[in-house]
Amino acid sequence: MPLRKKLFRTIMEKKAQFFSAWFLIVISSIVFYAFTAAGANLIENLDLFFKENKVEDAQFITQQPLKDITGIEKKNGAEIDERYVADVSYGKDTTLRILDAAEDVNLRSVVEGENLSSERDILVDKGFAKAHDISIGNEVELGGETFRVTGYMAIPDYIYPLKDESSFLKNPDAFGVAVVKQSVISKWEDHQVYYSVRFAHTSPDELKKEINQTNQIIKWTDKKDNNRISFIKGDIAGVKKMGQFLPVGILFISMVIILILLWRLMKREYVQIGTLYALGYRKREIIRHYLSYAGILAITGSVVGTILGWLFLHPLLSTFAAYYNLPVLEVKPHVGYLLTSLLLPLVLFTPLTYYLVQRVLKIPPVSLIKGGERKVKVNRLERLFRLKKLPFQRKFVIREIMRNLPRLLFLIIGVMFATLLLLFGFVTKNSMEYLVTDNFQQVYDYEYSYLFNAPQTAEPESGQVGAVAPFTTEKESVTITGLKPDNTSIRLKDSSGEKLRFNSVIMNKSLSDKLGIEEGDSIRVRNELTDKSFTLTVDHIAESYLGKMIYMPLDEFNQLNDYPSGSYTEIYSNKELTLPKEKIVSTTKSSDTINGFQEMIKPLNYGVAAIAFVAAIIAVIIIYILISLLIEENSFKISLMKVIGYRERTIMNMMIGYNIWFIILGYVIGIPVTLLSISAFMNSITAEMNVTIPVMLDWKSVLISFVIILASYYISLWLNHRKLKGIYMKEAINRSTE
């Protein structure tokens, strides 16, 4: 009972330090449980949604409509659904893609409202509806007809609503998806037809051969190459990885802080521990007492953090689901992650705390009663400095540094971790800005891209021509584009900034990173449309990160693929062209990507601010605890300095001021550590995507984050100033008379 009273009395006496360590445990448990459980729930909901709604394995377009779909299905064991689609204008610079209500593949789910019941009903994706203030029950005019919005829907092939399956940024202000009955859209003159397919036993190659015998496939997109379907998996992987690794770092910081707290506490309580021995307390009772400090912090922190993590889980799921137009079908607590969140702090803290207490209890009781063996050891590093000729203040600071190297090392590590967390948001923002505003706009110097349904030979009225087709390698699906040597609509540069001409084979950086290809290496490719195979030698690697791309001379491209000489399948233009609609498969606008980025960057700015705030709190906690422990440990020295006549400002500079250089050192080390860590993180989450995100950090972000770290340091000083002021001269006088 007396030990229990002492336990809570000590915690209350040092409540600021213990509460700070406890708060870090709470944060780590919140992040761990909320993000890992959210990632697991998202994966399960996505898999369930894809399974129940029969997501396609691929989609394709043919030159002529398929005549005997049922016969092809029976022969190949595949499920093929004929899809009707039409893009209609919805206000200025806004397109709403109308799809037919499929009944076999890519089935819709009504997220809110009611399903279609008549030809005048329409279902809209929720993101587009929110961006354009479309409520259930509203009437909208599309293609000269009026429809009533009966509800919001989600479909698996537009889980991430992109206008083009190779794009990477959605923009609900400019593009959305809606579903009507097939009988409505089939009557429209400007509708197009494509096919969605699910495979049971047959391979895609067999189906392609079957169709190409009597028809011609002009476009084929596998599910893994369709960003509308595949992008969500990379982002979910990022959510889970963040939830697994970030809390471990916070827990490591918390664990070291608690161990330092207990070590300092036990050193100050040597006499009490020796007295407890003398009074008859057993060793295991004393061990249990000091283990209780770590146990209380770990258990209460993890319980509170896990409860808050469960509360944060639901809005996190809702935010992610809304962004990806994914219906949340069910939310599970995931007992494995729940137990890990509750027990991980206790499992980490208990063994190390036990080792720490055992180390103290190895000291004989007589030595403990006398105050332990508090000998100041001069280490070898300190002996290297010739301190005799130095002024006292400088000599004092150097000795403090040399005799507190472990604490300073932890300070550097703590600041480095806070820097990593702080820069994470800035690097993400800077990388996306570079990818879109620099890399994308520098590479693609055109506004409109028109893809034809068959090779064309007539000279276009305007623009520059190229030919494009999907290919596969042993590891990846790639897109190969043939261009004339003097093409200027696509501008590529190598790593040294030299402009590349299209009279050679050029691979972009994204694909070379995924395949491990360097200049001079050869690669075997197979045309997914014609099954034609050939080998290419890569002459140059271009600094382009969008898509998995290879560029080569147009004449060579046509020759290797047995396409008509001088033919092309794509036109790049800076102005809108008037082309026969029946010949066009798809039209893309570069400005849609830029606008999508502008839309995405708005919430990202709030995310950066939130991450910066959390990082600043962690930095303040780490620095505050270490400085407060430093002040407590040196209370006699501080009191003695006051007796001698030193002012508080001078004492502060001598005892604490030198820490600023180690704060700066931790920050400087944190920058390359952050870049390396985030690079590995980005590579892991984009492994299944057809894009590589280059890790970039601009000087403004470095400056802002440095100011935040410095502000955290000075806030910590301000919080500790009262503790320094509370040490009086009488402490030194009283101790000298003992």
N, C-alpha and C positions, 0 to 999 in steps of 0.2 A: 504493500500500500504506500509506504513512504517513497519508494522509487517511482511509483506511478504519479504521485504528486509532483515529484521533481521533474519528471518527464514533461508534463504539461506546463509547469512553471518555467522551465527552460525554453520551451517552444514559444511561450508568450513573451519572455524576455527578449528573444531574438526573432520576433514574429516577422519583421520585414525580410530578413534573410530566408527564413524557412518558407514564408509565403511566396517569395520570388521563385524558389526552387520548385515548390508545389505547383505554381502557376505554369511553369515550363512543362511539367508532367501532364497537366490538364491539356495544354495546347497540343502536345505530342499525341495524346490519346484521341483528342477531337479529330486531328488531321488523319491519324491512322485509320480509325474506324469509319469516319465519314467517307473518305476517299476510297479505301479498299472495298467497303461494303457497297458504295455507289458503283464502283467499277464492276464488281461481281454481279450486282443487280442489273446493270446496263447490259452486260454480256448475256445474261440469262434472258432478259426481256428481248434483246435483239435476236438471239437464236430462236426463241419461241415465236417471235413475230415473223421471222424469215420462214420458219417451218410451217406455221399455221396459215400464213398468207402466201405460201409457195413462191418464194423469190426465184427469179430466173437464174439459170446458170450462164446464159449468154443471150444476146440479142443480135439480130442481123437484118440487113436490107438486101433485097434481090432486085435485079434489073426488071423482071416481070413478076407479077403476083403469082404465088404458089397456087397451083390448080388442085392438087390432090393432097391436102394436108393430112387427112385421115390415113391415106395409104402410106405416106411417108412416116407417120407416127407408128403405124403397125410394123412397118419393115425395120425401123431403126430403134424401136422401143423408147422413143422420146415423146415428150408432151410439148406441142407447139401451139402457141396462141397468136392469132392474127390481131395486131393492135392498130387501132385507128388513132391518129393524132393530128391536131391542128393548132397552130400558134395564132392567137388573136390579139389585137391591140386592146390594152386596157389603160387608157389615158396616154399622156405623152411619155415616150421612151419606156414604156412598160409593156411586157408581154406576159400573157397568161396562156399556158399550154393546156389545151383541153384534151384529155384522154378518154377513151371509151371505158366503161365499167367492165373490166375483164372478169371472166368467170372461171378460168382455168389456171392461169399463171399471174403472179403479181396482184393478188387479191387485195382489195381495199379494206381498211378498218376505220369505222366511224369513231373518231376520238370524242366528239361532242355533237349532240343533235340527233337527227334521224337520217336513215338511209334514203336512197333514191326510190321514189314511188311512181313518178311520172316523167314524161319527156321534158317537162318544164323545170325539173329539179336539178340542182347542181351541188356538188361537194367541193370545198376549197381547202387547200392546205392551210394550217393554222397560222404559220409564219407570214404568208402573203396576206391573209385576212387581217391580221393584226396591223401590218404595215399600212394597209389601205382602209382601215376602219370598216371592215365588212363584218357585219353581225349576222347571226343566224336569223333568218326570216327576211333579210334584205333582198331586194330585187336588183339584179345586175344585167346590163345589156351587153351581149357578146355576139359578134358576127351578125348583127341585125336582128337578133332574137333576144327575148327577155327570159331570164331564169330566176328562180327563187332559191336562195341559199338555205338548204335544209340542214347542213351541218358541216363540221370540219373533219377531214379525213387524213389518213396516212397510208402510203403504198410503199412496199419494200424497194422497188426500183427507183424511187425518188425520196429515199429516207433523208438524203442531203440534197435538197432541190437545186440542182445546177441546170443551166440551159443546155450546156454541152457536157458530155460525160468525161471529157478530158480537162475540164476547168477545175479550179480548186477553191474558189471563193464564191459563196452564195450571196445573192443580193435580193432580198424579198421586196425591196422597193421597185426593182426592175423586172423580176421574174418570179412566177409562181406556177403552181400546178392545180388543175381542177379535174373533176370526173363527172361525165354525163353518160346517159344511156347510149349504147352503140348505135341505135336507130337514129339518133339525132346527128351525130358527127358523120355518119356514113353518107348523109345527104349533102354535106357541104362539098363544094367543088374543089376547094383548096386543101382538103385533108390529104395526109400521107399515110402510108401503111408500112409497118415494120413487124418483125416477128420476135416473140420471146419464147425461149426454149428451156425446158428442164430435161436433164438426162437421167435415165434409170440405169441401163446396162451398156448402152452403146457409147462410143467415144465421139467427141465433136468432129474428128477427122472423117469418120464414116458418114456422118450426116452431111458434111460439106461436099464430099465426093458425090453423094446421092443427088444433092440439089444441083451441083455444077454440071451434071450430065445433061440436064435439059434446061438449065437456067444459069444464072451467073450471080454469085454473091458479091456485092460491091462494098459491103461494110460489115464487119464482124467485131463484136466487143464482148470479151469474156467478163464474167462477174468481177473478177479480181482487178480488171483494168477499168472498171466503171466506177469513177470517183463518187457517183451518186450513192453507190452501195458500199464501197470499200473504205472511204475516208473515215467513217465513224469508228471502225475497228482500231485504227491507229490512235485516234483521240482517246478512246476508252483505255487502251494500253497505257497511254500517258497518264491518265487519271489514276490507274492502279499503281503504276510505278512511283508516281509522286507520293501516293499514300503509303507506300512500303518503305521508301528510302528516306524521305524528309523527316518523319517522326523518329526514326532511329538516330539521326543526327541530333535532334532535339533531346532525345532521351540520353544520349551519350553526354551531352553538355550538362543535363540535369544530374546525371549520376556522378560526374566528376565534382560538380558543385556541392552535392550532398556529402560526398566523401570528404571534401575539403572542410566543409562545415563540421562534420563529426570529428575529423582529425584535430582541428583547432579546438573544438569543444573538449575533447578528451585530454589534450595537452594542458589545457587550463584547469582540468579537474583531476590531475594526477593525485593531489592530496586527498580529494573526496573518494577516489577509487581505492586508494590505499587504506583510508579510514573504513570504507565498506568491508574490505577484507578483514580488517582488525575487528570489526563488529560481528563478524561471522557470516557475512553474505557469501554464498557460493559463487564460483566462477561462472557457472551457467546462468545464474540470476543476473549478474552484471552484464554478461553477453546479451541476454534477452532484453535488458533495459536499453542498451545502446542500439540493438537491432530494431527496437520499437520506433526509434526516430525515423529510420529509413522506411520501416514497414507502414507507419501511419501515413507518411507522405506518399508512398507508392500506391497504397490501397485507396486512400481517399481521392488522390489525384486521378488515378485511372478510372475509378467509379464515376466521379463527376465528369471527367473528360469523355468517357464512353456514353454516358447519358446525353451530354450535349452533342456528341457525335451523331447519336441516333436522331436527335432533333434537327441537326444540320443536314442529315442524310436526305430527308424528303425535299427540301427546297433545292438541294444540289441536283437530285435526280430530276426534279421538275424543270430546272433551268437547262440541263443537258438535253432532256427529252424534247423540250420546246425548240431548242436550237436545231436539233436534228429531225424534228417532225417524227419522233418515235413515241408511240403510245406506251405508257408504263402500265403493263398488264398486271404485275404483282410485285410487291416489295417484301423481301425476306430479310430477317435479321442476320443471317449467316453466322451461325453459332461459332464456327472456327475463328473468324475475325473478331467476334465479340469476346471470346475467351482470351484470345491473344492480346486484345486491347486492355482487358482487365488484369491479366497476369504478367504481361511482358515487363512492366516496370519492377514488379516485385521479384521476378526471376532474375533480372539483371542486377538489382541493388543488393539483394540479400547475401549472395556469396562474397562479394567484395567488401561489404560492410562487416561481415563475419571475420574476414581475413584481417581487416583493419583493427577490430577490437581485440582479436587474438594477439596481434602484434604488440599492442599496448599491455595486455595482461601477461606477457612474457617477462615484463619488468618485475623484479622482486617487490613485494609489498612494502618493505622498509624503504626502498628507493622511491617508491611512489609517494609515501607519506612525507618524505623529505623534498618532494617537488619533482621527482624524476631526474633523469640525466639530461639537463638542459645545457649542453655544452655547444658553444658556437664554434663550428668547424670552418676553418679557412680552406676553401677548395683550391685546386691547382690553378684554375683560371684566375682566381683573385690574386694569387701570388705573382702572376705575370705582370700585374700592374704595379708600378712604382708610385705608391700613394703618398710617401712621406713629404714630398716637395709640393704637393697639390694643396690648394685652399681647402679648408674644412668642409665647406658645403659640397664642393665637387667630390671630395674624398668620401663623404657620407653617402652621396647618391650612388657612386660606383660600388661601394660595399653593399648597399641595399639591393642593387641589381644582381651582383654576383651571388648573394646569399638567398635570393628568391627566384632562381632560374626556373624551377618547376612551375611556380605560380605565373611567371611571365610567359612561359611556354603555353600554358593553358589559356592565358589572356589572348595570345596571338591566335590560337586555334579557335577560341570562341568568336573573336572578331572576324576571322576568316569564314567561319560558318555563317555568321550574320551577313557578311558581304555576299556570300554565295546566294543566300536566300533573297537578299535585297536586289542583287543584279539579275536574278532569274527573270523577274518581270520585265526589267529594262532590256535584257538580251532578247527575250521573246518578241517584244515590240520592235526593237531595232532590226532583228532578223527578218520579220515579216515586212517591215518597211523597205528593207533592201531587196527582198525577193520580188516585191511588186513595183515599188516606185523607181527602183534603180534597175534591177536585172530584167524584169518583164518589159518595162517600157524601152529599155535600151536595146533589147533583142528584137522585139516585135514592132516594127515600124509600119503598121497598117491598122486600119480601123475595122474593115470588113474582111471576112474569110468565107468563101463560097465553095462548098464541096459538091461535086457533080456525082450523078448516079452511074456514069459510064465515062471512059476516056474521051476527051474532046480534042479535035485537031484544028478547028477554026480559030483564027486569031481573035482574042477577046477585044471588045471595044475599049477597055481600059484595064489598068492593073497589071500585076505580074503573075506568072503561072508557075505551078509546081505540081508534083504528083505525090500522093501519099498512100500508104498501105500498112496494115498491121502485120507484124512478123513475130516469130518466137525464136528464142535461143534455148539452150539447155536449161537455163535458170530463170529467165525473165521474158515477159512479153515486151516488145519494143515497137516503136513507130519509126518507119524510114520514110524520109521525104526527099524527093528528087527536085533539084532546083537548077536553074541556069546559072552559069558561073558568075554573071554580072548581076545576080539578084540583089536588090537592096531592101526588100521588104522585111527580110530577116537578117539581122546583123549580129555576127558572132565574133568573139575575140578569144584569144588564148590566154593563159595565165599571166603572160607578160604584157597583155594589153594590145597585142598585134591583131589587126583585122584579118579575118579569114575569108578566103574566096571559096566558092562552091565548085571548085575544079578538083576537089579531093574528098576523101571520106572523113567526115567530122562526127565525133561522138560528144554528146553533152556531158557535163560533169556529174549530173545526177545518175546517169546510166553507168558511167565509168566507175563511180564509187560503189555501186551495187554489184557490178560484175568483176571489179578489180582489174579493169582493162587499162593499159597504158598505151601511149603512142607507139606504133609499130607492131602491136599485137593483132592477131587475126581472130575473127569471130564468124561462126557458122549461123546463118539465119534461114528461116523458112517462112514463105509467104502464107499467111493464114487463109487467104482467099483462093489462091491458085495451087497451093501445096508445092510451089517452086522453091528449091533450096539453092543456096550459093554461099560462098565465103567472101568476106570483106576484110581488108586490112585497114586498120584505123590509122589515118595519117595525122589527125590533130584531135586534141581534147578542148572543147569550148567551155568557157565559164558561163554556162547556162544550167539552171537548176530545175526547170519546169518540165515535167514529163520524162519519159525514157526514150530519148530521141537519137537518131542517126541521120545525118544529112549527106547527100552525095550528088554528083552531076546528073541532071535530068536525063540526058541521052543514055548514060550508063544504066540508070535505074530502069528505063524502058526496055533496054536491050536484055538485061538480066532477067526481067520479069515477063519477057515476051509480049510487052505492050506495044501498040503501034508507035512507030518512030515519030517523034515530035509531038506526041500526045501529052495531055495533062489532065488532072482530075480536080485541081483546086486553083482558085484565083484569089490573090491578096490585093486589096484595094483600099485607098484612103477615102474613097467616096462610095456611096451606095450605088450599086449597079442594077440595071433592069435586065433580068435574066428569066428565061422560061421556067416557071415554077415546077413544071413536070420533070425538069432535068436536075433540080437542086435537091440534095439530100438534107443539108443543114447549112445554116448561116450563123456565124458567130461574130460578136462585136468585142473588140479589145476594151472598149470603155466600160463594158459590163464588169470585167474583172477589176478594173480600177475602182468603180463605184462600189463593188462588193467589198473591196478592201476598206474603203472609207466607212462603210457601214459596220464592218467588223471591228475597226480600230476604236470605235466609240466605247463599247463595253470593255475592250482590252485596256483602255486607259484607266478605268475604274479598278480593274484587276491589278494593274501595276501599282496603283496607289494603295490598295489593300495589302498587297504583299510587302510593299515598302513600310507600311505601318506596323505589320507584324514583325518584320525584321528589325525595325527600330526598337520595338518593345523588348525583343530578345536581346539585342545589343545592350540596352539600358540595364536589363536584369543581370546579365553576365558581368558587366563592368561594375555595376553597383555592389554586387555581392563581393567581388574580389577586392574592391577598394574598402568596403566596410570591414572585411576581415583583416585587411592590412592595417587599418586604423586601430581595431581592437587589439591586434597582436602587438602593436607598437605603442600602446597607450602610455606605458611608463616613459618611453623615450619622448613622446609628445609632451607629456606633463613636465618632464625634466627640461625640455627646451623652453617651455613657457616660464619655468622658474629662472632659467639663465637669462631670459629676456627676448627670445625670438618672437616675432609677431606671427599671427596665424597664417598670413599670406606666405611668409617665408617658410614656415613649417609645412604648409600645403605643397609648396613647390619642391621642397626637399624630400618629403615622404611619398608624394603622389605624382607630382608634376612630370617626372620622367616617363610615366606610363603612356603619355601621349605619343612618344616615339614608337612604342610597341603596338599601340592602336594603329598607327599609320603603317607599320610593317605588316601587321595582320591584314590590313585592307589591301596593301600592294600584293601580298602573296595570294590573297583571295581572288584577285582578278584572273590570273592564268588558271587557277584551280577551277573557278567558275566556268571559264570558256571550255576547258577540257571536259568537265562534268556535263555541262549542257550539250556539248557536241555529241558525247556518248548517248545522252538521253534522247536527243533529237534523232540520231541514227537508229535507235531502237524502236521509236514509235513510228518512224517513216519507212521501216523495213518492208512493210507490205503496201506502201503507197508508191505512186509513180512520180514522186517529187522528193527532192532532197532540200532540206532547209539549212542554208549556210548560217553559221553562228557569227553574228555581228554585234559589235558594241561601239557606239559613238562616244566622242569626248564629252558631250553634254550629259549623257547618262552617267559616265564615270564621275563627272564633277558633282552632279546632283546626289548620287549615292555617297560620295565622299563627305559632302556637307551633312548628310543624314547621320553618317557614322560619327562625325565630329560632334554634331548636336547631341547624339546619344551619350557621348563621353562627358560633355559638359553638363547635361542633365543629371548624370550619375554623380558628378562632383557636387552639384548643387544639393542633391538629396543627401549626400554624405557630409556636407559642411556642418550641419547641426550636430552630427555625431562627433566631429572633430572639436567643435566648440564646447561640447559637453564634457570634455576631458579637462579636469581642473588641476592646478598646481599642487593641491594637497595630496594627490595620488602619489606623486614622487616623494613628497615629504613623509607621508605615512609609511610608504614602503621602506624608505631609508632608515626609519626608526624601529623597524621590526627586528 
